[in-house]
Amino acid sequence: MAAPPVKLHYVPAIAAEAAKRFKSRNEPRRRRMTAANKGEYTKVESKERLVNHVNRLLSELASSTAAPDPASAQETLRREAPTLKGLPSPGQVTASDINDRFVERVIGKTRDFLAVQFFDRGARASRAVCRIVTTFPEGEAFGTGFLVTPRLLITNHHVFTDDDVARRSRAEFNYQLGGDETLAVETFAFTPDVFFLNDKGLDFALVAVAPSSAKGTPLDHFGFCPLIGAEGKIITGQPVNIVQHPSGGLKQVVVRDNQLIDLPENGSAVDQYAYYEADTEPGSSGSPVFNDQWEVIALHHSGVPKTNRSGQALDASNKVVPSDGDQTRVEWIANEGIRTSRLVKFIANAGVARGKELKDEFVNISAGQVVRPPPNPPVESTPVTPEPPPSPPPPAPEPVAASPAGTVSITVPLNITISLGAAAGATIAAPAGVLTAPAGSDLLEQARPEPFSTPRPGFDAKFLGFDAPLPRLAPPAAAAAAKLANGGIELTYFHYSVIMNAQRRLAFVSAVNLDTKAKFQVKRDGKDKWYYDSRIPREAQAGPELYADNPLDFGHLTRRQDAAWGADEDEANAANSDTFHLTNCSPQHSVFNQSSLASHNGVLLWGNLEMYVTAQAKKDTPRLSIFNGPVFRATDQLYRGILLPREFWKLIVFTRADGRPGAVAFVLSQESLIRNLPAEEFVVGPYRPFQLRIADLAARTQLDFGKIQSYDRMGDVRQESLMEGARSPVVSIGSFADVVI
């Protein structure tokens, strides 16, 4: 007997109408996105909408500083006080205050401050999202929904066209990966006899859920994502985040890989909709669309298909896809969601025959009268395999690798990554000047480097007490090296050296000696200015024009804090300032480069790995020699005349606990972070570090690491994960336990 067919709660007619509305907004959308990319907020949104947005951000900031853990809040405030100084109080901003510079200042400062809570809020929000499975005589259909109160769940009208469909459906929470395994699925029945409300025009259905699962787990175990009636939660051009069950598969979180591209003016014919870029599929109907504070800004209800002049859906080859044809062929160009504020207004005014107390609770929660959902409970330690949908199967997880101890490390669909992005219209900051150092060994940085008439010792190959020299360039790479006047290729600085690739205008390698116990170290004051190195032509260095008006960061190769140390104040300040040469800079998407965000929730970036290696090294020798650089490929994306690297590497040499030399090599992939750059659009996706053998790193980079290769701590691994151009083991680093050291 053939298996019953699988359906998705997807209606081609709804997508066709979405495409018509989307086309009707082509000109205003283009105009507003152009202004948004320039940071011209007052040309993007009305002053009324900007006032609402700014006051809401300030309100979020105020509530965040009143954290449940007072000690944590006080520490955060102490650390961030200089950043937040001078911001107005919530509710005090009026239309007369609004201008582009003011809006950017509030957005930038609150964005940076609230980032520390991003992961916690995202994890909590994702728990309230479930897969909806509807049983029909001819098979099963799949959609997505999420809890908006302790008892009510919302999805689309085309998922639950009536209460009978809801009765034949079930909600599956935890249909996802957790750590290395799938979690135990919790199945809840819908109870439309208790409460049911839907509307075809707004394409929503609000339905009660049984208070406990088939296993007896309380529904409030999963929290909820309130629909907030107040406007101002987001403005055009900002990122959105989506939690979904695409194609009925495992839960996935699409984080900042999207952008709100149109929020029609209030009073317009389509003002109930929001339009955004995102990777969604049929089966995502009913997913929540979040802002960066994890507030629901829309209920996802349809993709926007590419269409011809007759309104027929097209595939990637511009061939018509019939409405009764294979909808997986459709080329999707955007998404349409129902705005939260419109949903709340409709529900608040709707008459209900039963469940008035549940509706009243919804209205009160939407107005802000809400007890925060409970914190995440511990993840169950006993993994089970959920019953998969008959067809299609759940999406495959990312490649798996294992450490020598056999602990599997896997990047799962629920990994959450973050990019704070660069301010639209950002330019290089003014010089920091000379700052007065506070008492003690922590100094504030001085940005202007010493003149090159001052000798610089550069990288010390004997810094660790054994030989760890700069790598040699293999013959194909050597011809591209930038030459100094004396014919050499090593640019020496205080505590570090650089070898430049003149053809790519970026460094082959930047190598630094780090003394973690140095008496004097320099703190950053956030006022960066970068300088050309006059010892080689400017044409051999990527200049500031590469970084303007986009989310590309001036990414230090040798980290500022790795070089900014010394036996006295002068040495530390000189070394700090020397790191701000463009020779030590490489274009990195902001999500890759802003490592201050990485320590929260175990997301690992370069600084985290360096400190872990330091902790594992011999206790009385707190020194490291660190080599950094990009991986150059001929297939890298061309942007503003520069081929942008997709991966960066780091090699750390240290003294092992037994006194012998040790070395570890890592690659951090940026490939999924940069797409479509010639069109000035930036898409942020998952990224993660991998550990690999130094010999394999040498093959990737055309660098000869010589004796350092014999120090490699990368032993045999019990499972292989193949990366581009490599046929040897690499270990996916999900936590410090995965590092082979």
Order of alpha helices (4+ residues) and beta strands (2+ residues): beta-alpha-alpha-alpha-alpha-alpha-alpha-alpha-beta-beta-beta-alpha-beta-beta-beta-beta-beta-beta-beta-beta-beta-beta-beta-beta-beta-alpha-alpha-beta-beta-beta-beta-alpha-beta-beta-beta-beta-beta-alpha-beta-alpha-beta-alpha-alpha-beta-beta-beta-beta-beta-beta-alpha-beta-beta
